[in-house]
Amino acid sequence: MKVLLLPKFEIGEISGDFPGEAQSYYEHYLTGADEYDVPYNSGKLYYRDGIAMCVLGIGKINAALGTMAILSDPRFDFSEAFIISTGCAGSSSGNTVMGDVFLITAAVDYDLGHHADARELSDPEGTTWFYDAEYEDAAVVQLNPELMDKVYVLIKDAPVETTEVTCSFMRAAFDGADWAVRDPQVLRGTTVIAGNYWKGQYGHLNALRMVEVFQCPDPYAMSEMEDVAIARAAERMGMLDRLMIIRVSVNMDMFMLGATPESLWGDAEAVTLASEESVEAVDIFPTAMKNNFNVGRIIIDQILAGRFQ
């Protein structure tokens, strides 16, 4: 095993329809791959020519259990493999745009620490997260800095795209701010992981504060639900120094254009992120999946060519 790919979800079939996080990788590297059932994990493991991939499922519990189940399976030898956690995420308003791809250099657990409902605060404009030093060792994971530097040099100029509809949406949502109307890029950043899909000013301020307090090497960039769990599982198996995380932005961490929690999430028939009619991701999702793959493919091909040791 040279590469272990860990996407979180697919939409419909693994190949040939609307793309989720795994489909582009499967079609390029794993068509016709051997398939294995992994005990204690819901997704199949696909293997072909040095590359393994398993769709873990959404959330920290699925991510941790699935990663441990795969890495500890005696049928497979991952001792020399690189792990690439790949997928989509929301991203930080004020410095990111939909379509950005991030090499993640640190992962923070949003849920560890003390949280309060904003309605309980004496200062209702303040953050709702409170630092506790007892949680710090468990709450933040920094990835191998030498590996991050090496990977970023390879991928920083990878081609990434956007759409006209998404550009128009970002311009309208953020009043034409310079940061919101730039083209997408490949950047470095910190991901903040929660057990839920949060959005809004309080969560945004919490994430900014956490990344500052924990002195992460790069700014808060992404919000998602898995990578700190994958990192801890890799650490337990002695593989943290071989972990990479590639995430692409498909929505923002703020409510936009008058949207509210009730309007986005209160309707069971609401259009999902993974739809060309999404009220949050607009039409960026398929383009974002392509962006993610364009970056991930560079890393995988370099590993297969023996240029990572």
N, C-alpha and C positions, 0 to 999 in steps of 0.2 A: 504494500500500500504506500503510495506516494502522496496522495491528496485525499482528504476527507472533506467533502462539501456538506454543509448543514444548512439548507434552507428551512423555513418554518411552515410554509403552506403552499399548496398548489390549488388551482382553480379548475375544477372538472378533471380532465385527463392529464396524464403526465406529459403528453405530447399532442400537438396538432390542433389545439383550440386556444381560447383566450389565455395568455401566459400568466402564470403565477411566478413565485420565486424560483422554482426548480426547472421549469420547462426549457428555457434556452440552454441551460447547462446539460440537461438530459439529451436534447436533440443533437447537440454538438459533440458531446463526449461519450454518451452512454446508450445510444440507440442499440438495441439488441443485447444489452448488458445482462449478466447473470443477476438473478434476484434472490434475496435471502430474507426470511423472517427473522427478526431480532427479538429475543425474549424481553418482555417488559417494555417494549416499544411499539407504538401503533403503526409506524411507517416501515415499508420495506427498505432494505439496503440494496442499492444497485452497485454492481462492480464491473469494471472493464478497463483493461490496460493501465493499471496503476491508480485509477480514480474510483473512489467510492462516494456514494451520495445517499443520504437518508433525509426524508422530510420529517422533522421532529414534531411538528404540531405547535400550536400557539401557546405562549405563556411560559413563565419561569419553571413551573413544575414539569411540564412536558420537556422543556429544554434540558433541564438537569438530569432527569431520569433517562431520557433518550440518549444523551451524550454518554452518560456512565454505562448504559447498557451496551452501546456500540463499542466503546473503547475497552471494555472488560470482556467482550465476547472472545472466548479462546480460539474460535475459528479464524480470527483475523489478527494480523500483526501490524499495528499502527505505530510501532516504536520509532520508525524513521519518517513517518508521515507528517505533513503540515495540515492543520485544521483550518478551513476557511468557513467561518459563519457568514452567510450571505442572505440578503433580504432587503425589504423596504422598511421605511420608518417615517414618522413625522419629523419635522425639523424646526429649528429655532428661528422664530420671527426676529428680524433685526439684522440677521447676517447670513441667512441661507435662502435659496429658492428651490422650488420643486424641480426635480431633475438633477440636483447636486448629488454627487457620489462621494461618500466619506470613507477614508481609511481611519478606523477607530483606534485611538491610542490609549484610551482608558474607558472603563465601564463603571458606572456608579449605580448603586441600588437605591432607587428613590424611596422604597418602602421602609428601609432601616433607619431608625432614629425616632424622633417624636413629631407627630403631625397633629394639627388641630383644625377644626372647621373654621373658616374665616369668620363666621358669625360669632365665634367665641372670643376673638382677639380683642384686646383693648385698643390696638391700632389696626383697624380693618384694612388698611392698605399694606400691611406688612406681610412678610413671608409666613406661610403656615407650617414650615418645617423648622425644627430646632435641633441644633447640633448637640450630639452627645459623644464624647471621646471614646466611650466604651464600645461604640458601634463601628468606629472608623476602620479597623482592620478588616472587618467583614463587609463593609459597605462600598469599598472602592477597589478595583483591580486595575493595575497598570500593565499594559502589554510590553513585550520585549522591545526596548527602545532602539536597539541596533537593527532588529528585523524591521521595525516600522520605518526607520530611515531608509533602509535598503529598498523596501517595497515602494515607498512613496516616490523615490526617484524614478522607478520603472513606470508608474501609473499616472503621474501628475499631468501628463499631456495627452492622456487617452481621450478619444473623441466621445463627447457627450452632447446630447441634443435636448431641445424643448419643443413645444408646439405653439402656434400662434394663439390658440385659444387659451392655453395656460399663461402665456405672457400677458395677454389682455386681462385675464383674471387677476394676476398678481399686481398689475399696474393699478387696477381699480380698487383692489382690496387694501393696498397700502399707499394710496394717494401718490403714486408715481415715485416713491422714494428710490434713491439711487441703488440701494442694496437690493430692492425688490424687482428691479427691471434689468438686472445684468443677466448675461447668459449663464447657464449652469457650468459648474467646474468640478474637478476632482480635488478634494481638500482633505485636510486632517482635522479630527475633532474628537470630542468626548461624547459618549452616548449615556443617557440616563434611563434606567430600566425600571418600570413599575409593573405591578401585577394587574394593572388595569390600563385602559386606553383613556388617558386624561387629555384635557385641552383647556386653555384659558390662562388668564393673567397670573393667577396664584400658582399654578403649576409651573409656568414659565419662570417666575421669580424664584420659586423653590429650586428649580434646576440650575439656574444661574448661580444661586447661593451655594449649592452643594459643590459644584465644580470649582468654585473659588475657594471654599473652605478646605476641600480635599487636595488643593494645589495640583490639579490635573494638568498635564503638559500642554493640552490644547483646549480651545474654548468649547463650551456646551454647543453641540450641533444637532443631536438627534434624540428622539424619545421613542422607545420601543419596549418590548416585554420579555426579552429572552437572554441577551448576551452576557449579563453578569452571571447568570446561572451556567451557561456554557463555559465561561471562563473559570468558574470555580470547579466545575467537573474536570476540565482540562488540567487545572492545578493539582487536583487530587491524584490524577493519573500521571503526574510528572511531565505534562505536555504544554504547560502554559506558555513556555518560551517559543512554541511552534504554532501558536494561535494567531490568526489574522481575522479581522472583522471588516466586511465591506457592506455598507448600507447605502441605499439610495432614497432620497426624499420623494414621497408621493403626496404629502399634505403638510400643513403647517400646524404649529402648536397653539395658535390663537383662533378664536371664532372670527369669521370674516364675512364682510358684506351683510351684516345684520343677522347672521346665523346665531342661534342659541342652542343650548343643550337640548331643549325640548324639540326644536325644529329639526335638529340633526339626528337625534337618537330616540325621540319619543314615538316615532312612527315605525311600527314593525315592518312596513313595506318600503322604508326609505332605501334609496339607491346606495349600494355599498361603494367603498373606495375603489374596488377592483371592477370598475365599470366606466365606459366612456361617457356616461351621463352623470358621473358622480358630482355631488354638490360640494365636495371637499377636494378631491384629487383632480377635478375637471377632467381633461382627457389625457393626463400625463402618464397614467399607469403603464400602458404598453411601452411607451418611449422610455420610461424610467427603468423597466425591466431590461430593455436593450442596453441602456447606459450601464447598469450594474454588470451585465454580462460582458460588455466591452472592456470594463476594468478587470473583472475577475479572470477573464480569459488570458490576459497578459500575465497575471501571476501564475496561473496554472501551467501555461506553456513554458514559463521559465523554470518552474519546479520540475516538470517532466524532462526538460532538457538538461537537468542536473546542475543548474546554476545556483541553487540554494542548497546549502549544506548545514 
